[in-house]
Amino acid sequence: MENQNTKQIALELGISEKQIDHVLSLTSEGNTIPFIARYRKEATGNLDEVEIKSIIDLDKSLTTLSDRKETVINKIREQGKLSPELEKAIQKAEKLAEVEELYLPYKEKRRTKATIAREAGLFPLARLILQNAANLEKEAEQYTNEQFKTPKEALSGAVDILVEAMSEDTKLRSWTYNEIWQYSYITSTLKDQTLDEKQVFQIYYDFSDKVSKMQGYRTLALNRGEKLGVLKVSFDHNWDKMIRFYSVRFKTLNPYIEEVISQAVRKKVVPAMERRIRTELTETAEDGAIALFSENLRHLLLVSPLKGKMVLGFDPAFRTGAKLAVIDQTGKLITTHVIYPVAPASQSKISAAKVELANLIKTYGIEIIAIGNGTASRESEAFVADILKDFPETSYVIVNESGASVYSASELARHEFPELTVEKRSAISIARRLQDPLAELVKIDPKSIGVGQYQHDVSQKKLSDNLDFVVDTVVNQVGVNINTASPALLSHVSGLNKTISENIVAYREENGQIKSRSEIKKVPRLGAKAFEQAAGFLRIPNAKNFLDNTGVHPESYPAVKQLLSTLNINQLDDEGKLKLQSIQLDHMAEVLNIGIETLKDIIEDLLKPGRDLRDEFEAPVLRQDVLDLKDLKIGQKLEGTVRNVVDFGAFVDVGVHEDGLIHISEMSHSFVNHPSQVVSVGDLVTVWVSKIDLDRHKVNLSLLAPNESH
């Protein structure tokens, strides 16, 4: 079975069978995806994390399909009804739904009207209907009994037998499925407008689109509108064509056969195919939404950290005052304050807030103020911008605070800052999110981060699994400082779990900073396998052995020692780096008895020890003055940060209160299949204002200069 899986996976993913076998073998030995991707490149042929996960996932689903086929074949064989053709058809099926369709006629059923009619001996009468026998009503008199007292009732029972047989005909069902998929329409109409106060579903009040053309986000919108009771969703079919197709199977028609066809098509087969198609559309839409959310999350986690800055976190609020938190260059909390910078606070309180904020900037040398983008954000931004006129060295950034409140109220936050209120913890989270987005965002359930679309309408387990995979991948690609990382961050490191992560932090608190990778082995519950999987992803700055602060795995330390000795490199100065860059890879790999891919990675790490992958990405836009929606003009050029990418466009923070939308049609002169081909979350973009709606607080943007727009 495994061999068959391997062939199928190779066919679907375009990856060699040898690579697939190695991945599945490494996985079965307990190796994690990040470890395989980074340290077993020779075995996998340099496959990345996504490709490795695809192999593992596809192997699981093919195994599930194969197991189901075996069960179905055995059950039909037990009934003595398994023909070679049927067995072949089941084995050829590529989806579980196809297997179930083939199994349907042989499935044990609850008692149906057709079952009762068969038990009452009406099958011969059903055959007479098919033979178009003369005077059927007279013939039916012979079949009356206690259950079917009249000829009319007996004929009705015979019709039930034929309806069930026809509605379980595999070929007819397959034709109907393809007919609906290719030629039918999905429609939606308004059911109850009072349930849609903000008219979110307005474009679906009278909507129709071909089934084969349905886009994922529309499927999810219809599902949600239907679930909320706002919309009625149905199909529009060519009924005449379907009835004709079923009718040509009979030499002649009589009223009873016509009734059989009508009931089988309208009440049985079409509703079943509609359910199947809506399920498949939803699964496809879910997969698309989850893939998009995952990609957005990956870019958000890779946003460049603002290292070595004194940051003031500013969590805005109207009535209860803004919570401030001063965070030093290492992310350590220095002090917290509450000020009342905006109405309804009195003028004297607002004046006092100005003095207090100015004092904090002076006292602590604040370089950046991180303002959360929630309630009272715009008013707070205007307040901060006004004060910064006296502090030209200080800038501010609007930080997406989605999920900050989730973290603030969490057990993790209570453990970190037991003496602080929820709001003050939120200000700390906002500041740290700017300093090191990855370290802060891993403390929050990814679903709360707000970079998806329709995330509450998809399979929550599938969504969680995929988002966790993204977080794990990014954390391991970036690497983790074992001496400063929180348990939340450590738990995403390959080979580590919640318990081991907490044990690492407890070990640090008891014994002081961990000084080498080998010392990690002393942490309780961290066994040989966990060490093998985790060590290469854990960084120890200022370690005695500089390799402990690189991505070089301890298993390769002897090879590095031999490499430096062979090249006569005593220190990694310019001369030493030049020697490394000049080596002949295949020859040196042979000398060291390691793979070429491993050698390439070692050299990259030696040339840039302690490098941070995120430094290659763009840092946030720093601002000093505030923009208001009413200050904007059509055609105005702005700089912004992409906050979210959805199927129909991207939302960009340009410094006004609401993020502006770049519709997919305003992204390029050439056809764009999906916005993610053009922009990603965290990108810095130059945009032009194309439409302003002051009443609805909305602004539309374009990536095309005014003279270029469509």
C-alpha positions as CSV (number, residue, x, y, z in Angstrom):
1,M,0.0,0.0,0.0
2,E,2.8,2.4,0.9
3,N,4.4,1.8,-2.5
4,Q,1.1,2.6,-4.2
5,N,0.8,5.8,-2.1
6,T,4.3,6.8,-3.1
7,K,3.4,6.5,-6.8
8,Q,0.2,8.5,-6.4
9,I,2.0,11.2,-4.3
10,A,4.8,11.5,-6.9
11,L,2.2,11.9,-9.7
12,E,0.2,14.6,-7.8
13,L,3.1,16.6,-6.4
14,G,5.7,16.2,-9.1
15,I,8.2,14.9,-6.6
16,S,10.4,11.8,-7.1
17,E,9.4,8.5,-5.4
18,K,12.8,8.4,-3.8
19,Q,12.4,11.8,-2.1
20,I,8.9,10.8,-0.9
21,D,10.1,7.5,0.6
22,H,12.9,9.3,2.4
23,V,10.4,11.9,3.9
24,L,8.0,9.2,5.0
25,S,10.8,7.1,6.5
26,L,12.3,10.1,8.4
27,T,8.8,11.0,9.7
28,S,8.2,7.5,10.9
29,E,11.5,7.8,12.9
30,G,10.0,10.8,14.8
31,N,11.7,13.6,13.0
32,T,9.8,16.9,12.7
33,I,9.2,18.8,9.5
34,P,11.5,21.7,10.3
35,F,14.3,19.3,11.2
36,I,13.9,17.3,8.0
37,A,13.7,20.5,5.9
38,R,16.8,22.1,7.5
39,Y,19.1,19.2,8.4
40,R,18.2,16.3,6.0
41,K,18.4,18.1,2.7
42,E,20.5,15.4,1.0
43,A,17.8,12.8,1.8
44,T,14.9,14.9,0.7
45,G,16.5,16.5,-2.3
46,N,16.2,20.0,-0.7
47,L,12.4,19.9,-0.2
48,D,11.0,22.8,1.9
49,E,8.6,22.6,4.8
50,V,5.5,23.0,2.7
51,E,6.5,20.2,0.3
52,I,7.3,17.9,3.2
53,K,4.0,18.6,4.9
54,S,2.1,18.0,1.5
55,I,3.8,14.6,1.3
56,I,2.8,13.7,4.8
57,D,-0.8,15.0,4.5
58,L,-1.3,13.3,1.1
59,D,0.0,10.0,2.5
60,K,-2.5,10.2,5.4
61,S,-5.5,11.0,3.1
62,L,-4.5,8.3,0.6
63,T,-4.2,5.7,3.4
64,T,-7.7,6.7,4.7
65,L,-9.1,6.4,1.1
66,S,-7.4,3.0,0.7
67,D,-8.7,1.7,4.0
68,R,-12.2,2.8,3.1
69,K,-12.0,1.1,-0.3
70,E,-10.9,-2.2,1.4
71,T,-13.8,-2.0,3.9
72,V,-16.4,-1.3,1.1
73,I,-15.1,-4.1,-1.1
74,N,-15.2,-6.6,1.7
75,K,-18.8,-5.6,2.7
76,I,-20.0,-6.0,-0.9
77,R,-18.1,-9.3,-1.2
78,E,-19.9,-10.6,1.9
79,Q,-23.2,-9.9,0.2
80,G,-22.0,-12.0,-2.8
81,K,-22.6,-9.0,-5.2
82,L,-19.0,-8.0,-6.0
83,S,-18.4,-8.1,-9.7
84,P,-14.9,-7.6,-11.2
85,E,-16.1,-4.4,-12.8
86,L,-17.4,-3.0,-9.5
87,E,-14.2,-3.9,-7.7
88,K,-12.2,-2.2,-10.4
89,A,-14.4,1.0,-10.3
90,I,-14.0,1.2,-6.5
91,Q,-10.2,0.8,-6.7
92,K,-10.0,3.5,-9.4
93,A,-12.1,6.0,-7.3
94,E,-10.0,9.1,-6.4
95,K,-12.2,10.6,-3.7
96,L,-14.1,9.2,-0.7
97,A,-17.3,10.6,-2.1
98,E,-16.9,8.5,-5.3
99,V,-16.3,5.4,-3.2
100,E,-19.5,6.1,-1.2
101,E,-21.5,6.7,-4.4
102,L,-20.4,3.2,-5.7
103,Y,-21.2,1.6,-2.3
104,L,-24.7,3.3,-2.0
105,P,-26.8,0.5,-3.7
106,Y,-25.2,-2.1,-1.4
107,K,-25.3,-0.2,1.8
108,E,-27.4,-1.5,4.7
109,K,-30.4,0.8,4.9
110,R,-32.9,1.7,7.5
111,R,-36.4,0.5,6.4
112,T,-37.7,2.6,3.6
113,K,-41.0,2.7,1.8
114,A,-39.3,0.7,-1.0
115,T,-38.1,-2.0,1.5
116,I,-41.7,-2.4,2.9
117,A,-43.1,-2.6,-0.7
118,R,-40.5,-5.3,-1.6
119,E,-41.3,-7.3,1.6
120,A,-45.0,-7.1,0.7
121,G,-44.2,-8.9,-2.7
122,L,-44.6,-5.9,-5.0
123,F,-41.4,-6.4,-7.0
124,P,-43.2,-8.3,-9.8
125,L,-45.7,-5.4,-10.1
126,A,-42.7,-3.0,-10.4
127,R,-41.4,-5.1,-13.3
128,L,-44.8,-5.0,-15.0
129,I,-44.6,-1.2,-14.9
130,L,-41.2,-1.2,-16.5
131,Q,-42.5,-3.6,-19.2
132,N,-45.4,-1.2,-19.8
133,A,-47.9,-4.0,-19.3
134,A,-51.5,-3.4,-20.5
135,N,-54.1,-2.5,-17.9
136,L,-51.7,-2.1,-14.9
137,E,-54.6,-1.1,-12.6
138,K,-56.2,-4.5,-13.3
139,E,-52.9,-6.4,-12.8
140,A,-52.4,-4.6,-9.5
141,E,-55.5,-6.2,-8.0
142,Q,-53.5,-9.4,-7.6
143,Y,-50.9,-7.7,-5.4
144,T,-53.3,-6.1,-2.8
145,N,-52.8,-7.2,0.8
146,E,-53.2,-5.9,4.3
147,Q,-50.5,-3.3,3.9
148,F,-51.5,-2.3,0.4
149,K,-55.2,-2.6,0.4
150,T,-56.1,-1.1,-3.0
151,P,-54.6,-1.4,-6.5
152,K,-53.7,2.3,-6.3
153,E,-51.7,1.7,-3.1
154,A,-50.0,-1.3,-4.6
155,L,-49.0,0.6,-7.7
156,S,-47.7,3.4,-5.4
157,G,-45.6,0.9,-3.6
158,A,-44.2,-0.5,-6.8
159,V,-43.3,3.1,-7.9
160,D,-41.4,3.5,-4.6
161,I,-39.3,0.3,-5.4
162,L,-38.5,1.8,-8.9
163,V,-37.7,5.2,-7.5
164,E,-35.2,3.8,-5.0
165,A,-33.5,1.6,-7.7
166,M,-33.3,4.5,-10.2
167,S,-32.0,6.9,-7.5
168,E,-29.2,4.5,-6.6
169,D,-28.1,3.9,-10.2
170,T,-24.4,4.9,-10.2
171,K,-24.2,6.0,-13.8
172,L,-27.3,8.2,-13.6
173,R,-26.0,9.8,-10.4
174,S,-22.6,10.4,-12.0
175,W,-24.2,12.0,-15.0
176,T,-26.4,14.2,-12.8
177,Y,-23.4,15.3,-10.7
178,N,-21.4,16.4,-13.9
179,E,-24.5,18.1,-15.4
180,I,-25.0,20.2,-12.2
181,W,-21.3,21.0,-11.9
182,Q,-21.0,22.2,-15.5
183,Y,-24.3,23.8,-16.3
184,S,-26.3,24.6,-13.2
185,Y,-26.3,27.9,-11.2
186,I,-26.1,28.6,-7.5
187,T,-28.5,31.4,-6.6
188,S,-29.2,33.4,-3.4
189,T,-32.2,35.6,-2.5
190,L,-33.0,37.8,0.5
191,K,-34.8,35.9,3.2
192,D,-34.8,38.4,6.2
193,Q,-33.3,41.8,5.8
194,T,-33.8,42.6,9.5
195,L,-31.0,40.1,10.3
196,D,-28.6,42.1,8.1
197,E,-28.6,45.6,9.7
198,K,-25.3,46.7,8.2
199,Q,-26.2,45.2,4.8
200,V,-23.1,43.1,4.8
201,F,-24.7,40.6,2.4
202,Q,-26.3,43.2,0.1
203,I,-24.6,41.9,-3.1
204,Y,-26.0,38.5,-2.4
205,Y,-29.7,39.6,-2.0
206,D,-30.1,38.7,-5.7
207,F,-27.1,36.6,-6.8
208,S,-26.5,33.9,-9.4
209,D,-23.3,32.3,-10.6
210,K,-22.4,29.1,-12.4
211,V,-21.4,26.3,-10.1
212,S,-18.2,25.7,-12.0
213,K,-17.3,29.4,-11.7
214,M,-18.0,29.9,-8.0
215,Q,-15.2,31.7,-6.1
216,G,-14.2,30.5,-2.7
217,Y,-15.0,33.7,-0.8
218,R,-18.5,33.8,-2.4
219,T,-19.2,30.3,-1.3
220,L,-18.2,31.1,2.3
221,A,-20.3,34.4,2.2
222,L,-23.4,32.4,1.0
223,N,-22.8,29.8,3.7
224,R,-22.6,32.5,6.4
225,G,-25.6,34.4,5.1
226,E,-27.7,31.2,5.0
227,K,-26.6,30.2,8.5
228,L,-27.5,33.6,9.9
229,G,-31.0,33.4,8.2
230,V,-30.3,36.4,5.9
231,L,-30.2,34.5,2.6
232,K,-31.9,31.6,1.0
233,V,-29.4,29.6,-1.1
234,S,-30.6,27.3,-3.9
235,F,-29.7,25.9,-7.3
236,D,-31.1,26.7,-10.8
237,H,-31.2,23.6,-13.0
238,N,-32.2,22.7,-16.5
239,W,-34.9,20.3,-15.2
240,D,-36.2,19.5,-18.7
241,K,-32.8,18.3,-19.9
242,M,-32.4,16.1,-16.8
243,I,-35.8,14.5,-17.1
244,R,-35.2,13.8,-20.8
245,F,-31.9,12.1,-20.1
246,Y,-33.5,9.8,-17.6
247,S,-36.5,9.2,-19.9
248,V,-34.5,7.9,-22.9
249,R,-33.6,4.8,-20.8
250,F,-37.1,3.5,-21.4
251,K,-38.5,2.2,-24.7
252,T,-42.0,3.7,-23.9
253,L,-43.3,5.8,-21.1
254,N,-46.4,5.5,-19.0
255,P,-47.7,7.7,-16.2
256,Y,-46.1,5.5,-13.6
257,I,-42.7,5.5,-15.2
258,E,-43.0,9.3,-15.6
259,E,-43.8,9.5,-11.9
260,V,-40.7,7.3,-11.1
261,I,-38.4,9.6,-13.1
262,S,-39.8,12.8,-11.6
263,Q,-39.5,11.5,-8.0
264,A,-36.0,10.0,-8.5
265,V,-34.7,13.1,-10.2
266,R,-36.4,15.8,-8.1
267,K,-36.6,14.3,-4.7
268,K,-33.6,11.9,-4.5
269,V,-30.7,12.3,-7.0
270,V,-30.6,16.1,-7.5
271,P,-30.9,17.0,-3.8
272,A,-28.1,14.4,-3.0
273,M,-25.9,15.8,-5.7
274,E,-26.6,19.4,-4.6
275,R,-25.5,18.5,-1.0
276,R,-22.3,16.8,-2.4
277,I,-21.5,19.8,-4.6
278,R,-22.1,22.3,-1.8
279,T,-19.8,20.2,0.5
280,E,-17.1,20.1,-2.2
281,L,-17.4,23.9,-2.9
282,T,-17.1,24.6,0.8
283,E,-14.1,22.3,1.2
284,T,-12.4,24.0,-1.7
285,A,-13.3,27.4,-0.4
286,E,-12.1,26.5,3.1
287,D,-8.8,25.2,1.8
288,G,-8.3,28.5,-0.2
289,A,-9.2,30.6,2.9
290,I,-6.9,28.6,5.1
291,A,-4.0,28.8,2.6
292,L,-4.5,32.6,2.3
293,F,-4.7,33.0,6.1
294,S,-1.5,30.9,6.5
295,E,0.3,33.0,3.9
296,N,-0.8,36.3,5.5
297,L,0.3,34.9,8.9
298,R,3.7,33.9,7.6
299,H,4.4,37.3,6.3
300,L,3.2,39.0,9.5
301,L,5.4,36.8,11.6
302,L,8.4,37.6,9.4
303,V,7.9,41.4,9.7
304,S,11.3,42.9,10.5
305,P,11.9,43.5,14.3
306,L,12.9,47.0,15.4
307,K,15.8,46.0,17.5
308,G,17.6,48.1,20.1
309,K,14.9,50.8,20.5
310,M,13.3,52.3,23.5
311,V,9.6,51.9,22.8
312,L,6.5,53.3,24.5
313,G,3.4,51.1,24.1
314,F,0.3,53.2,23.9
315,D,-3.1,51.4,24.3
316,P,-5.8,54.0,23.6
317,A,-9.2,54.3,25.2
318,F,-11.8,57.1,25.7
319,R,-13.3,56.9,29.2
320,T,-10.8,54.8,31.1
321,G,-7.7,56.5,29.8
322,A,-4.7,55.4,27.7
323,K,-2.4,52.8,29.2
324,L,1.3,53.4,28.6
325,A,4.2,51.0,29.0
326,V,7.9,51.8,28.6
327,I,9.9,48.9,27.3
328,D,13.7,48.9,27.0
329,Q,15.8,47.7,24.1
330,T,15.6,44.0,25.4
331,G,11.8,44.0,25.8
332,K,12.0,44.5,29.5
333,L,9.2,46.5,31.2
334,I,10.5,49.7,32.8
335,T,7.3,51.4,33.9
336,T,3.5,51.8,33.3
337,H,1.3,54.9,33.4
338,V,-2.3,55.9,32.7
339,I,-3.1,59.2,31.1
340,Y,-6.3,60.9,29.8
341,P,-5.3,62.3,26.4
342,V,-8.7,62.5,24.7
343,A,-12.3,63.6,25.3
344,P,-14.5,63.0,27.3
345,A,-11.5,63.8,29.7
346,S,-11.5,67.4,30.9
347,Q,-9.1,70.0,29.3
348,S,-7.0,70.0,32.5
349,K,-6.6,66.2,32.3
350,I,-5.6,66.4,28.6
351,S,-3.1,69.1,29.5
352,A,-1.7,66.9,32.3
353,A,-1.5,64.0,29.9
354,K,0.7,66.1,27.5
355,V,3.1,67.0,30.3
356,E,3.3,63.4,31.4
357,L,3.9,61.9,28.0
358,A,6.6,64.6,27.2
359,N,8.3,63.7,30.5
360,L,8.3,60.0,29.7
361,I,9.9,60.7,26.3
362,K,12.6,62.9,27.9
363,T,13.2,60.6,30.9
364,Y,13.6,57.4,29.1
365,G,14.8,58.6,25.7
366,I,11.8,57.1,23.9
367,E,12.6,56.6,20.2
368,I,9.3,55.1,19.0
369,I,5.7,55.2,20.3
370,A,3.7,52.2,19.3
371,I,0.0,53.1,19.2
372,G,-2.7,50.3,19.1
373,N,-5.2,50.6,16.3
374,G,-8.3,50.0,18.4
375,T,-10.9,52.3,20.0
376,A,-9.8,56.0,20.3
377,S,-6.7,55.2,18.1
378,R,-7.3,58.2,15.7
379,E,-7.7,60.7,18.5
380,S,-4.7,59.3,20.4
381,E,-2.6,59.5,17.2
382,A,-3.5,63.2,16.8
383,F,-2.5,63.7,20.5
384,V,0.8,62.0,20.0
385,A,1.6,63.7,16.7
386,D,1.0,67.1,18.4
387,I,3.5,66.3,21.2
388,L,6.1,64.9,18.8
389,K,6.5,68.4,17.1
390,D,8.8,69.1,20.1
391,F,10.6,65.7,19.7
392,P,11.9,65.4,16.1
393,E,14.0,62.3,17.1
394,T,10.9,60.4,18.2
395,S,8.4,58.7,15.7
396,Y,5.2,56.8,16.1
397,V,3.8,53.7,14.5
398,I,0.3,52.4,14.4
399,V,0.4,48.7,15.5
400,N,-2.3,46.2,14.6
401,E,-3.4,45.2,18.1
402,S,-5.6,42.3,17.0
403,G,-5.3,39.7,19.7
404,A,-3.5,41.9,22.2
405,S,-6.5,41.8,24.5
406,V,-6.6,38.0,24.1
407,Y,-3.0,37.8,25.3
408,S,-3.6,40.4,28.1
409,A,-6.3,38.3,29.7
410,S,-4.4,35.0,29.2
411,E,-2.8,32.8,31.8
412,L,0.5,33.5,30.2
413,A,0.1,37.3,30.7
414,R,-1.0,36.8,34.2
415,H,2.1,34.7,34.9
416,E,4.4,37.3,33.2
417,F,2.8,40.4,34.9
418,P,0.7,39.2,37.8
419,E,0.5,42.7,39.4
420,L,-0.7,44.6,36.3
421,T,-4.2,45.2,35.0
422,V,-5.3,43.6,31.7
423,E,-5.0,47.0,29.9
424,K,-1.4,47.7,31.0
425,R,-0.4,44.2,29.8
426,S,-2.0,45.1,26.5
427,A,0.2,48.2,26.2
428,I,3.3,46.0,26.9
429,S,2.1,43.6,24.2
430,I,1.6,46.5,21.6
431,A,5.2,47.8,22.3
432,R,6.8,44.3,22.2
433,R,4.9,43.5,19.0
434,L,6.8,46.3,17.3
435,Q,10.1,45.3,18.8
436,D,9.9,41.6,18.0
437,P,6.6,40.7,16.3
438,L,7.4,37.0,16.2
439,A,8.2,36.6,19.9
440,E,5.0,38.5,20.8
441,L,2.6,37.0,18.3
442,V,3.3,33.4,19.2
443,K,1.7,34.1,22.6
444,I,-1.7,34.6,20.9
445,D,-3.9,32.0,19.2
446,P,-3.2,32.7,15.5
447,K,-6.9,32.9,14.8
448,S,-7.1,36.1,16.9
449,I,-4.5,37.9,14.9
450,G,-6.9,39.1,12.2
451,V,-5.2,38.5,8.9
452,G,-7.7,36.1,7.3
453,Q,-11.1,36.2,5.7
454,Y,-14.1,34.1,6.9
455,Q,-11.9,32.3,9.4
456,H,-14.8,31.6,11.7
457,D,-16.6,29.8,8.8
458,V,-14.0,27.2,8.1
459,S,-13.1,23.9,9.8
460,Q,-11.5,25.1,13.0
461,K,-9.3,22.1,13.5
462,K,-8.0,22.3,9.9
463,L,-7.4,26.0,10.4
464,S,-5.6,25.5,13.7
465,D,-3.4,22.7,12.3
466,N,-2.3,24.8,9.3
467,L,-1.7,28.0,11.3
468,D,0.3,26.1,13.9
469,F,2.4,24.7,11.1
470,V,3.1,28.2,9.8
471,V,4.1,29.4,13.3
472,D,6.4,26.4,13.8
473,T,8.0,26.8,10.4
474,V,8.7,30.5,10.9
475,V,10.0,30.1,14.4
476,N,12.4,27.4,13.4
477,Q,13.5,29.3,10.2
478,V,14.3,32.4,12.3
479,G,15.8,30.6,15.3
480,V,15.2,31.2,19.0
481,N,17.4,32.8,21.7
482,I,17.2,30.2,24.4
483,N,18.0,32.7,27.2
484,T,15.3,35.2,26.4
485,A,12.5,33.2,24.8
486,S,9.2,32.8,26.5
487,P,7.8,29.3,27.0
488,A,5.2,30.1,24.3
489,L,8.0,30.8,21.8
490,L,10.1,27.8,22.9
491,S,7.2,25.4,22.5
492,H,7.2,26.0,18.7
493,V,10.8,24.9,18.4
494,S,11.2,21.5,16.7
495,G,11.3,18.7,19.3
496,L,10.1,20.8,22.2
497,N,6.7,20.8,23.8
498,K,4.9,22.9,26.5
499,T,6.4,20.9,29.4
500,I,10.0,21.0,28.1
501,S,9.7,24.7,27.3
502,E,8.6,25.5,30.8
503,N,11.4,23.3,32.2
504,I,14.0,25.4,30.1
505,V,12.7,28.6,31.6
506,A,12.7,27.1,35.1
507,Y,16.3,25.9,34.5
508,R,17.3,29.4,33.4
509,E,15.8,31.0,36.5
510,E,17.5,28.5,38.8
511,N,20.9,28.3,37.1
512,G,21.3,31.6,35.3
513,Q,21.9,31.9,31.6
514,I,22.5,28.7,29.5
515,K,26.0,29.0,28.2
516,S,26.2,26.2,25.6
517,R,24.1,23.9,23.5
518,S,25.5,20.9,25.3
519,E,24.2,22.4,28.6
520,I,20.6,22.1,27.3
521,K,20.9,18.4,27.8
522,K,20.7,19.0,31.6
523,V,17.1,20.4,31.3
524,P,14.7,17.8,32.8
525,R,12.7,15.8,30.3
526,L,14.8,17.0,27.3
527,G,16.0,13.6,26.0
528,A,18.4,12.7,23.2
529,K,15.7,12.8,20.5
530,A,14.4,16.2,21.6
531,F,18.0,17.6,21.7
532,E,18.7,16.3,18.2
533,Q,15.5,17.9,16.8
534,A,15.8,21.2,18.7
535,A,19.5,22.0,19.1
536,G,20.1,23.6,15.7
537,F,17.2,26.0,16.1
538,L,18.2,27.3,19.5
539,R,20.7,30.2,19.6
540,I,23.0,31.2,22.4
541,P,24.6,34.6,21.8
542,N,28.0,35.1,23.4
543,A,28.5,31.3,23.8
544,K,32.1,30.1,24.2
545,N,31.6,28.1,20.9
546,F,30.4,30.7,18.4
547,L,28.6,27.8,16.5
548,D,26.1,27.7,19.3
549,N,24.7,31.0,17.9
550,T,24.3,29.8,14.3
551,G,22.0,27.4,12.5
552,V,24.8,24.8,12.3
553,H,23.7,21.6,14.0
554,P,25.9,20.1,16.7
555,E,26.2,16.9,14.6
556,S,28.1,19.0,12.1
557,Y,30.5,20.7,14.6
558,P,33.3,18.1,13.8
559,A,32.9,18.8,10.1
560,V,33.1,22.6,10.7
561,K,36.3,22.1,12.8
562,Q,37.8,20.1,10.0
563,L,36.7,22.7,7.4
564,L,38.3,25.6,9.2
565,S,41.5,23.6,9.8
566,T,41.7,22.5,6.1
567,L,41.3,26.1,5.0
568,N,43.7,27.3,7.8
569,I,41.1,29.8,9.1
570,N,41.7,30.9,12.7
571,Q,39.1,33.7,12.7
572,L,36.2,34.7,10.5
573,D,37.6,38.0,9.4
574,D,37.4,39.2,5.8
575,E,40.3,37.0,4.8
576,G,38.7,33.9,6.4
577,K,35.3,34.7,4.8
578,L,37.0,35.0,1.4
579,K,38.5,31.6,1.8
580,L,35.1,30.1,2.6
581,Q,33.5,31.8,-0.4
582,S,36.2,30.4,-2.7
583,I,36.0,26.7,-1.9
584,Q,35.0,24.1,-4.5
585,L,31.8,22.7,-2.9
586,D,31.7,19.1,-4.3
587,H,35.4,18.5,-3.6
588,M,35.2,19.9,0.0
589,A,31.9,18.0,0.7
590,E,33.8,14.8,-0.2
591,V,36.8,15.6,2.0
592,L,34.5,16.3,5.0
593,N,32.2,13.4,4.2
594,I,29.0,15.5,4.3
595,G,26.4,16.5,1.7
596,I,26.8,19.5,-0.6
597,E,23.5,21.1,0.7
598,T,24.7,20.7,4.3
599,L,28.0,22.3,3.4
600,K,26.3,25.2,1.7
601,D,24.2,25.9,4.8
602,I,27.3,25.7,7.0
603,I,29.1,28.2,4.9
604,E,26.1,30.6,4.9
605,D,26.0,30.4,8.7
606,L,29.7,31.0,9.1
607,L,29.6,34.0,6.8
608,K,26.7,35.5,8.8
609,P,26.8,34.1,12.3
610,G,23.7,35.1,14.4
611,R,21.9,36.4,11.3
612,D,18.2,37.1,11.5
613,L,16.2,36.0,8.4
614,R,13.7,38.8,9.2
615,D,16.3,41.5,8.6
616,E,15.7,40.9,4.9
617,F,12.1,42.0,5.2
618,E,10.9,45.6,5.4
619,A,10.5,47.4,8.7
620,P,7.3,49.3,9.6
621,V,6.5,52.8,8.4
622,L,7.5,55.4,11.0
623,R,5.3,58.5,11.2
624,Q,5.5,61.9,12.8
625,D,2.4,63.6,11.6
626,V,-1.3,62.5,11.5
627,L,-3.6,62.2,8.5
628,D,-7.4,62.5,8.6
629,L,-9.7,61.0,6.1
630,K,-11.1,64.5,5.2
631,D,-7.5,65.7,4.5
632,L,-7.1,63.1,1.7
633,K,-7.6,64.1,-1.9
634,I,-8.3,61.9,-5.0
635,G,-5.0,61.1,-6.7
636,Q,-2.9,61.8,-3.5
637,K,0.2,59.6,-3.2
638,L,0.7,57.8,0.1
639,E,3.1,55.3,1.7
640,G,1.4,52.4,3.5
641,T,1.8,49.0,5.1
642,V,-0.3,46.0,3.9
643,R,-2.3,44.8,6.9
644,N,-4.4,42.0,5.2
645,V,-4.7,40.2,1.9
646,V,-8.1,38.8,0.9
647,D,-9.4,37.2,-2.3
648,F,-10.7,40.5,-3.7
649,G,-7.9,42.8,-2.8
650,A,-5.7,44.1,0.1
651,F,-6.2,46.4,3.0
652,V,-3.4,49.0,3.6
653,D,-2.7,51.2,6.6
654,V,-1.9,54.6,5.2
655,G,-2.1,56.5,8.5
656,V,-5.8,57.3,8.5
657,H,-8.1,55.6,11.0
658,E,-9.5,53.0,8.6
659,D,-7.3,50.7,6.4
660,G,-7.8,51.5,2.7
661,L,-8.8,48.8,0.2
662,I,-6.8,48.2,-3.0
663,H,-9.3,46.2,-5.1
664,I,-7.7,43.5,-7.2
665,S,-8.6,45.5,-10.4
666,E,-6.3,48.3,-9.2
667,M,-3.2,46.2,-8.7
668,S,-1.8,45.8,-12.1
669,H,-2.4,46.5,-15.8
670,S,-2.1,42.8,-16.6
671,F,-4.6,40.2,-15.3
672,V,-4.1,39.3,-11.6
673,N,-5.4,35.9,-10.6
674,H,-5.0,36.6,-6.9
675,P,-3.9,39.7,-4.8
676,S,-1.2,37.5,-3.1
677,Q,0.6,37.5,-6.5
678,V,1.2,41.2,-6.1
679,V,1.4,42.1,-2.4
680,S,1.9,40.3,1.0
681,V,1.1,41.2,4.6
682,G,3.8,43.6,5.9
683,D,4.8,44.9,2.5
684,L,5.5,48.7,2.3
685,V,3.6,50.0,-0.7
686,T,3.2,53.3,-2.6
687,V,-0.5,53.9,-3.3
688,W,-2.7,56.6,-4.7
689,V,-6.2,57.6,-3.4
690,S,-8.9,56.6,-5.9
691,K,-12.1,57.0,-3.9
692,I,-13.1,58.6,-0.6
693,D,-16.4,57.9,1.2
694,L,-16.6,60.1,4.3
695,D,-20.0,58.9,5.4
696,R,-18.9,55.3,5.6
697,H,-15.3,56.1,6.7
698,K,-13.9,54.2,3.7
699,V,-11.1,55.0,1.3
700,N,-10.2,53.1,-1.9
701,L,-6.6,53.0,-3.1
702,S,-4.7,52.0,-6.2
703,L,-1.2,50.7,-6.9
704,L,-1.5,52.4,-10.3
705,A,-0.6,56.1,-10.5
706,P,-3.6,58.3,-11.5
707,N,-2.6,58.5,-15.1
708,E,-2.2,54.7,-15.2
709,S,-5.5,53.6,-13.5
710,H,-8.1,51.8,-15.4
